[in-house]
Amino acid sequence: MGRGLLGIEELSREDIESILVRARHFQPAPHQPFGRFDTLRGRTVVNLFFEASTRTRTSFEIAAKRLGAETISITASGSSVSKGESLVDTLNTLGAMRPDAIVMRHAASGAPHFLSRYLPIPIVNAGDGTHEHPTQALLDARTILDRRDTLEGLRVAIIGDIAHSRVARSNIHLLAKFGASVVLCGPAALLPREMALIARGIELTNEMSEAILDADVIMMLRVQLERQNESAYPASEYFPFFGLRQEHIELAKPDVIVMHPGPINRGREISSAVADSQRSAILNQVENGIAVRMAVLEKVLAV
Ligand code: ASP
């Protein structure tokens, strides 16, 4: 793994495994707080978020603090800034602050890659447009591996707005590298055929029941209303076809793991009964976000 973390696509299996193993070390025992370490003492991590975030930004901040680093958060509204200007301004601002790493979220795919070419500072991609969200895929893998011995051979159904999902892209790359079989499902307009080209053996279907049959893992995705017209996917029309309900769970493996990167939209892509059920690992994903981001920050800052 070079400097920074821009995407899962460019990571090797070994890079991913080492992050997942290290993250395990940071997971707290049940009902215990996260441990505090000082491996990043004296370092400064800047969180630069041009798009909304609850889980990712908070957990990067907590992760950095648990390792003894200082954090500074800069937020901006993605919709009101022009891409080129904001990034150039940002470069100057950040250069002056001399941080040790920058965690960045931006609505434009490729924005962290652009920044990483100009700044001699490791950049961690916290979500770039519809492209990648690498730490989400890492925490998803950690969550699955807390319940299964291996990713190899698992059937993983990823359902919803595949077209606009950076979570789907990062997960497809990761799961394919580890030999899981991936089936993508969504309305035709949100399921571009070229998604099948990301890795070998990816199935595409518009039928929820087909995707979920015998699934080990179901990953639900939010309809990315910030990237398209809201009126195209009203909840009342979306939910009957692509909303996850108890009847679907019966088709999957009995110990199926239900996941969602959040924020969840109850009654649009998932029913409350399923989101709050025993099969749901949604809050475990949130918890694992901290452990995985601790492992990533440590690795990126090469301690
Ligand atoms: N939180 C995830 C992301 O930033 C998923 C979502 O927003 O739907 O991509």
Residues whose N, C-alpha, C, O or C-beta is under 5 A from the ligand:
A	BS01	LIG	G127 H133 V167 R222 P261 G262 P263
